Amino acid sequence: MKNRLFRIVLLALVACSCALMSSAHSKLSPNAQLSLLQKQAARYDSNGKRVNALDANPSIRLVVEVDSQDAASTYAQIREAGATVLSKLGHQAVISIPADKVDALVAIEGVTKVDATSKGELKTDVSLVETGVSLIDGTIPGLEEVYTGKGVTICVVDAGFDFQHPAFKDADGNSRLRCVYLPGNDSGRKFIVEDDEAGTIEYPGSVFDTPELIATLTTDAEDFTHGTHTAGIAAGTRSPLGFGGMAPDADIVLVSVVGERDANEIAFQFVAHYAQQIEGPVVLSASMNSHEGPHNGTGTMPELIDELSHHVIPVFSVGNEGDKTLHIYKAFDEENSSLKAFLPRPFPFFDEQGNISRSIDSALCGYSRNALSENDTLSVQIGMLNRSSDEIVWQTAPLTITPSQEEVYIEILSDDDEILGEYMHGGLVFIYGNVIDGKLELHTIVNGILDRRWPFFISLSSSSPIEMDLWETSERFDAFDNMEGYTYGDSDISCGDWTSTPNVISVGDYVANTTKRDYTGNVSDVSGNYTLNNISLSSSHGVSINGVAQPTVAAPGTNIVSSLNHYNCYQEIAEWMQWQGYPYGALSGTSMSCPTVSGIIALWLQADSTLTLDDIKEVLAATSRNDEFTVDDPIRWGYGKIDAAAGIEYIKKATTAVNSIECDEPAVDSDLWFDILGRSYNSKPTAPGIYINSGKKYIIK
């Protein structure tokens, strides 16, 4: 942790960036500009002193959207501008281009949008019984049909894989891995796609898709275990200890996203193309999400997931921020024209001399819900507050944003600001702009080492009717802290931007186990932190700006035992927490509930390989279990608790959709219904959705 804190990177404005700002186009998103500036950043040491500058003209990876009309010509112009097409799906492609060629890229008529690549935060013995998998997987002797995921492929996009773990081998010791894609490793076979529009695309890195190539792999990250754990939950081979995955006979594809943020789009585009090259259905399991984006389905990643859903069943973690105050909604008008909110508090650590220092690494994004009219304005400031005296010790000048401005960039470094330099070594950056549909997008980064534990705050003001949502994307627990005169954050839209599309299954996490076990054999009772059978407080939830309710369904995700990366284990592995010398242990979060659902969907696809995403959502709606916990807080649960066995029965009976399911008839004397947003109805609703009547849950289809 200390070494990471010492490697502080601050944004520095260089000549190339100035040229970009002066000729900026609306199709180049503010987030793409921010990514470009970060590539050109200067480095600072632990004392805040500027050291060597990075390459003044680095290559940057960007996501471009291309008009379908004459797309082949557009891609030819993109290559002529100096770009390399790395991957493509639908109308989106990931490219690498020198920083000084971005203006030429934006000027190409057929390029409709240029955005930054997306940074995703990586968000089982108990689960097998809790979800009903043990009723259909052969655990009970004499079953006519056994469902283990045979004939189905599960693609796990993650990091920290132990490729030779016995969880990924069959009874004869042969690897069950059918393919591994490592975007940063060139020692395998090149993955090449012939595209009608973009021509030949050679994906970065290589694939390992033969037993010989897979046998050469060790791990993609020695200091990480997340991917080994999630892949084991989804499809791990059952160990003699009783640990194993939902679909132990499914084929496994592992896609690593270790390294830079731009691996995510490439990884998902690879999965789509790989799915087209193999037989049988494919489930994508992605225990990740992000708060970077407008949360309305129009972001770059939700649009990519929409396209991805035509080729695979996409299952994503909804996020682990359900108990974090990282969101603020504000409706500005003449009577309610200002907002002040704290950024996360500085994080204390010990420096090289053993003294306590404080680091702040905060990233804020904001989006307006409505397009700005000609006379609308928004004023923005950032300052620092002395918490002892409530005195503002430093503050920027007001920055006014109007619709006529395409982009605005401002940078302040402690080296250049005498007052700021008294309190911190570092700096801050604002980028604001109008996105293509006329809505406002803003990004703020504060990064450095503070001499005092004084918080920064952001101040917004407008008398115009502007509706704004703000998210603190570093996902610190104390974002938007509470204090008189400052707006306290909420978790109302703690669900991620990536899953703000209806074309995905987002998964929440509930508590089916209050015993925690690690690979050293340590066992602890954590029942004081959880309510058994209830939703985990950290499980994200909410209704996105476009009306998509998240999560879709909930599954066990707390204290789930699964395989671990043995390269990441630094203590002796207990005999009863290992198999063939490889470790197992418990982790918690929606990262664990997501592969639980992915594996169960693989079982359902074994029963009927023709099931579509809509079909699977119907099965979830019709068969998920509901009880007093799910009825009390329906927005956190979606359809309820996934039930693998009930889903198989539903699929086997091929039951058509019914009007209302799951509960008894409502009480005769109760005509009051409620939807998951708490709105009341005096009669039975006709619109599809989840409703509560007389304390029971109904799904109207």
N, C-alpha and C positions, 0 to 999 in steps of 0.2 A: 504494500500500500504506500509506504513512504517513497519508494522509488518512483511510483506512478505520479505522486504529487509533485515530485521534483521536476518531472518532465512537463512543465507547464508551457503551453503554446498560446501565444497571443497574436491577434490579427494585426498585421502591419500593412498600411496602404502604400503600394508601390506604383511606379509609373504606369505599368500595364493595367492595373486596376483602375487608375484614373481615366485612362482612355476608354475602358469598358463602361464606366459610369456615365461618361459624357455622351456616349452613343447608345445607351441602353434601349432595348426594345421591350414592349410589354410581354412578348412571348417568352422572354427569359425571366423565370421566376426569381423573386428575392432569395429564396432558399438556394437556388443555383448560384447566384452571385455570392452568397455567404460561403458556399462550398468552395468556390473559386478563390476567394480571399483567404480561406483557411489553408489552401494549398500553397499560397504565397506568403504564409506567415513567417515572422521571425521567431526565434527561440529565445527563451529567457531562463537563466539558471535559478537556483533556489533562493538567491538573494535579489531576484528581480532584475538582474543585469542582462542587457541584450547581448547575445552572442552571435554565432554565425547565422546569416540569413539563409533561408532555403533557396532552392533553385528559383530564379526569377521568372522562368517560363516553364513550369512543370506541365506534364500532361494531366488531364483531369477526366474522370469518368462522369458522364451525364446521361440522363434519360431523355431521348427525343421522341416526340410524337409526330408522325408523318401523315399528311393528307393522303387518302387512298387513291385520289386522282393523280395519275402519272407518278406513282410512288417510285417506280424503278428509276426514273430520271432524277427524282429527289435524292435517292440514295447515292446515285452517281455523283451528284453535286456535293453531298456530304463527304464522300471520300476525296473529292477534288479539293475540298477545304482543309484537308489534312487529317481527317478522322479515320479511325478504324472501327468497324462495326463488330462488337464483341458478342452480342446476342440479340435475339429479336423474338417477339411474340405479338401477333396482331399488328396494331398500329404503333406499338412502342418498341424501341431498340435502345440498348445500352451501347454507348460509344466511348472511345478514348480519343481525346483531341488536345493538342497543345493549347495552353491558356491564351496565347495571343491570336488564336484562330477562332475563338468563340464568337467574336463579332461577325465574322464571315459565315459561321454556321447559322446564327440567328437571322441573317439577311436572306437566307434561302427561302424562297416563297413557299415551297411545299412543307417546310418545317413549321408546324403549328404551335409547338410548345417545347421548351427546353427546361428541364427540372433537374434538381439534385437527386442522386441516388438516395435510397432510404436507409436510415439507421434503425434496425430492429433490436429491441431489448428482449433477450432470451427470458421469457416469462416461465408382484405385486400380489402379494399374498392376500391382503384384505380386499383389494379391488375385484379379484376374481369372484369372490362370494358375493360382495356387496352389489355388484352390477348384474348378477345372474349368469355370468359367463360359465361358472362351474356347473350349471345345470344343462349346458349344451355342448361342452367341450370334451366329453368322454370321461370326466371325473366320476360320473355316476355310471356304473356298469349297465349294459343291456339297452342303451339308447339305440334306436333304429338309425338315427342320423347324428353324426358328430360334426361340429363346426369348429375349425381351427384356423380358418383363413387360407386354406389350400387353394391355389389357383389365382390368388389375389396378390398384388404388389403394394407394399407400403413404402412410400418415399419419405424419409425423415430428413428435414432440412434443419441443421443444428451445428454444434461445434463441440469438440471434446470427445471424439470417438476413440474407443479402444477396439481396433478392427479385428483382433484375434480373440476377443472375449468369447468364452464358451456359450454365452447367451446368443451368439450369432452363428452357432454351429449345430449340425444335426447330430443324431445318435451315433453316427459313424465318424464323427469328428470333421466332417466336410463343412466348409463355410456355406451359410445360407445367404451370404451377401451376393446379390446378382450384379451389382454395379456400385462403385464408389466414384463420386465426382469431386475432385479437388481443384478448385479454380486457381490455386497458387502453386500447383505441382505439375511439372512438365515431364515427369518420368514415365507416365502411362501412355495411353493411346489418345490421339487428338480426337475431339468430338467436333464433327463438321456437319453443318446443315446447309442444304441448298434451298434458298428461299426465292420465290417467284419475283419478289420486289427488290430485295436487298442483295440477291445473288448468293455467292458462297460466303458463309460465316464460319470462321474457325473460333470456337469458344476458347477463352483463356484457360490455361491449365490443361488437365487431361482426365480421362476416365480410366478406371481399372475394372474391367468387366470380364476377365477370365480368371479361373482358379489360380493360375500362375502369377498374374499381376496382383491379385488380391492378397496372395500369400506374402508379398513383399512389404505390405503395409504394416505399420505399427500404430501410430496415433497421429492425429492432425494437431493436437495441442496437449503437451504434457502437463500443463497447469490448469486443465479444465476437464470436467467430467459430465457436463450437462447432456451432451448428445448420447453418450453411452447409456445414461439413465433413461432418457425419453424413448430411445429406440428399444431398450429392453422392456419398457412398459407396453409399447405398442405390439411388439412381435418377438420378444425374447423367448428362447427355448426354455421349457420348464426344467428347473434344476431339481435335484433330489431333495433340496431344502424346502421346496414348495414355492420358490420364487420363480416368476416367469411372466410372459406377456399375454395380452389378450388373444393374439392370433399367432400361436407358436409355429404354425406351418406356412405362414405367408412368406413370399419372397421379399427380401429387404434390399432397398436402395438407400445409401447414405450420401448426403450432399453436404459438404462442409462449407460453413460461412465464417471460418476463422479469418481474422484480419480486418481489412478495411470495410467500411459500411457499404461500399458499392458491390459487395458480393451478393446481396439479397436479390435484386432484380435478375441478375444473371442466373442465380440458383433456381429461381422459380421458372424462368424461361427454359432452362435446361430440363426441368422436370416435365414441362409440357411437351417438349420435343421428344424426350425419352419415352414418355407414355405413348406417343404415336408410333413408336418403333417396336413395341412389344405387344404380345397378346394378353388379353384379360384386363379386368378393371384395375384402376390405380387409385389409391388413397394418398393424399399428401398430408403429412403431419408436421405442423410448424408451430412449435412452442415459442412464439415471439409475437411482438406487436410494437406499436409506437404511438406516441402522442404528437409527433410531427405531422401536421396535416389538418385540413379543415373539418374533419369528422362529419362530412356530408356526402361521402361516396364519390366525390369528384377528384380526390387526390390521385397522384400518380400510382401509388401502390394499390388502392382499391380498384382502379381501372385495370391494372394488370391482373389482379385476382379474378375480376369478371371474365377476362379472356381465359385465364387458367382453368376456370370452372367448366369450360367446354371440353376439357381433356382429362381432368381428374376430379375427385371429390376433395375439395379443399377444407381442411380442418385446422383452425387456428386457436391459440390461446387468446382469451379476451383481455388478459392483463392482470397484474397483481397490485393494483393501485386503489382498490375499493375502499381502503381506510385512509387514503391520503388526500389532503386538501390541495390538489394540484390544478383545480379548474375554477375559473370565475366567469360568470355571465353578467354582462352589464348592458342595459338599455339606456342610452344617453338621450336626453332631451333638454329643453330649456330649464325645467324645474329640477332635473337630476343630471347635472352636467359634469360631475367629476368622480374620479376613482383613484384611490391610492392602495397599493398592495405591496407587501414585502416579498422580496426574493428569498430563497432558502438561506438560512443562517450559515455563516462560515463554519467549516469543519476543522476541529483542532487536530494537530498531529505534532510529533516531535521531529525537529529538524536535525541536521547532522551534528550540531553541537549539543543536542539534548534539550534544547529550549522548546517551549510550546509555541508553535506557529499555527496560523489559521488559513485554511484554503477555501476559496469560493470558486465554484465551477458551475455556473447557473446558465441554463438556456431556456428562453421563453419564446413561445410563438403565439400569435394572435390572428384571428380571422373575423372579418365582419360577416354577419349573416345576410345583410342586404347590400345591394350595390350603392355606391356613393353617387349622389346627384351633384350637379355642377357647383352648388354653393355649400356643400358639406365640408367640414374641416374637423380634424382631430389633432390635438396638441399632446405631445409626449415629452416627459422628462424622466431622468433617473437621478437618484440622490442617495446619500448615506446618512443614517440617523444615529446620533448618540443616544443609546437606549436609557442611559442614566439620567440625562437632562432633557430628553425629548427634543434636542436641538438638531436641526439639519446642518451638518458640518460641511457638506459638499453637495452640489447639485448642478446638473447641466442646464444650459439655457433651454427654454421651450423650443421644441421642434414642431412646426405646424405642417401637417400633411393635407394636401388638397387633391381632388381627382385629376387636376391638370398635371400633377407630377407623376411621371412613370415610375421612377425609383428614386429613393433618397438614401444616401449612405453617410454615416458619421462614425468616426473612430476617435477615442480618447485614450491615450496611454499615460501611465503615471510618470514616465520619463519626461513628458511634455507638459503636464499639468501640475504646477507646484503644490497646489492645495491637495489634490488627490494623492500626490506622491508622499504626503505626510502620513497617510493612512494605509496605503497598500503599494505593492509592487505588482503591476499588471495593467489591465485595461478593460475597456468595454467597447462594444460595437453595436450600432443600430443599423438595420436595413429595413426599409419600408417600401411598399410598392402596391400598385393596383394590379390584381391578377386579371386574366383575360375577360372575365365576366363583369368587371367593374367593381368587384369587392376588394376590400383592403386586406393585405397580408403584412404582418410585421414580425421581425425576429430580433431578439436582443440576447447578447452573450456578455456575461461578466465573468472574468477569469483572472485569478491571481492569488497572491498571498497577502493577508491583512495583518497589520500590526495590532489591531484591536478587534474584538468580536462584535463589531457594529454591523448591522444589516444594511443592505441596499434595498431601495424600494423603487417602484415604477409608478408614475403619476400620469393618468390620462384625463383629458377633459374635452368635452364637445357639447355644444348646445344643439347640434344637429341630431336628427333621429337615426342614430347609428347603433346597431346591436352588435356587440363584440363578445367573442369567447376567447379566453386566454388559457393556455396550458403551460405548466412548468415541466419541460420535457426531460430534465435530468432526473425527475421522479423521486426527489428527496422527500422524506416524510413530512418535514416541517415547511414545505412550500406554502406561501401565502399565509403566514402566521397571523395569529389574532392579536390585535391591539386597538384600543379606542382610536377612531379616526381612520383606520385602515381596514379595507375589505378583507374579510376572512374567506378563505377558499372553501370549496366544497368537493364532493366526490360524485356529483350528480351525473357527470359524463366522464367517469373514470375508465370507461371502455375505450379501446384503441381506435385510431383512425383507420388502420388496415381493414378492420372488420366492420366498417360502416357501410358495406355493400350487402345487399340481400343474398348475393351469390356466394355465400360462405357459411360454414358451420362454426360458430364461435362457442367456446367452452368455458364454463365457470367451474369453480372448485368448492366441493363441500367436504366436511370432516367425517370420515368413516373410521378413523384410527387416531387415538390419542396417546399412543406409545411410539416413541422415537428410538430408532436403533441405528448405530453407525457401524462402519466396517471393523472397528476395533472391538466390537462386542458390547460397547456401552449402551445400556438401556435406560431410558428415562420416561417417567410419566409426565406428559405435558397437558393433562386434562384441564389444568387451571387456565390454559391459554385458549382453549377451544370449547365449543358446545357440540357434543357428539350428534351427528346426523344433521347438523345445521350448516348453512353456507359459511365458508371461511370469510372472516371480515375483510381480508385482503383481496378477495375475488372481485374483479372489476365488474362494472355494470352500467346501465344507463340507456338512454334513447338518443341515438345520434341525431344531428341536426336535420337529416333527411327522413327521420322517423323510423330507422332501423333499430329495433330493440335488441340489446345484447345482455347476457349471452343467449345463444340458441337453446342450450341444454347444459346441465351440470353433471359432473362426475367426480368420484373420489380423487382428491389431489393432495391431501394432507398426510404427511408421514408415510409416504408410499415407498416400499422397499423395491429396489430394482438394481440392475447391474451398474457398476462404477468403473471408471477408467483406472486401471491399476497403476498407470504412470503418475497419477495424481494422488496416490496414497503414500504418505510419508511415515506411517506407523505400521506396526505389525497387524496383519489381518487376522481377526478371530476365526477359529476353525469353523464355527457355526454361522459365519457370515461370508463364506467363500465357497467357490466351486472350482475345482481343478486349479486352485491357487489364485483365482480371480475374485475380486471383492464384490459385495453387495451392501447396500445401505439405504437409508430413508432420506428423501428430500421432499419438499412441499411446495405447492403453488399450482397455478393454472398450467404451468409447464408440464406438470405430471397428469393433470386431468385431461389435457388435450390429447396425448397419445392413448389414453384409456379409451376415449371416444373413437379415435382413428382405428384402433385395433378392433373394436366392436363393429364398426361399420364394415371392416374387412370380413368379419363373420357373416354379416348380412349379405354382402356381395357374393360370398361363396354360395349362399342359399339362392340368390338370384343376381346373376352378373349383369342384368340389364337395368338395374336400379339406377335412376338418375339422381341428381342432387335434390330435386323437388320430391322425388319418391322417398328419399331417405328422410327429408324433413317431415313428410307425412307420417312415416313410421315413428319418428321421434314424438310428433304431436299426439299420435294415437296410443302410444305405449309407455311413455315416460311415467315413472311413479310420482305421485303427489301425496303429500301428507300435511300435517299441521305447520311444518316449517315452510314448505313451498307456498302454501296458501297465504301465510302471514306476510310474505315479502316476495310477491311474484316477479317483480322486475329483476331481482337478483338471480332467478332460477331459470327463466325462459320456459321451456316445456316441462321442466321438472328434472327428476333424477333418471338418467338413462338406464334402461332395463334390456339387457341383451337377449334374454330368453323370451320375454314378451314380444320383442321386435321380431324374432324368428317366427314365433307363432303367427304374428300378424302377416308377415311376408308369405308364409306357407298357405295361409287361408286366402291370400290375395284379396283381402277385404277392401271394398271401395270406401272412399272417404265418407264419413258420416257428418251429420250436422253438428252434434255436440257429443262429447265423449268424456270419459274418465270418472264422472260423478253420478250420484243419484239425481232424480228430478228435483228441481228447486222447490223449496217450501211454498205451499199454496198462498200463504199470507205475506210472502216477500216478493215484491216486484222490483226491488232496487238492485241494480247490477253495477259493478265497478270494473273499469279496465285496469291494465297494469300501471297506468299513470295516475290512478286514483280518481279519475273522472266518473261521475255517477250517471246512471241511465234509469229512467222510470219504467222501462219495458225491456224485454230481451233484445239485445243488439242484433243487428243484421250484418254488420261488417265483420269480416274475418278477424280473429284475434283471440287473446287470452283474457278471460273475464272471471270475476268472482261473484257468486250469488249465494246468500245464506251460508257463508263460510266455506263454500266448496268451489273448486276450480273447474272452469269449462273452457273448452277450445272450440270456437265457432269457425267452421270452415266454409 
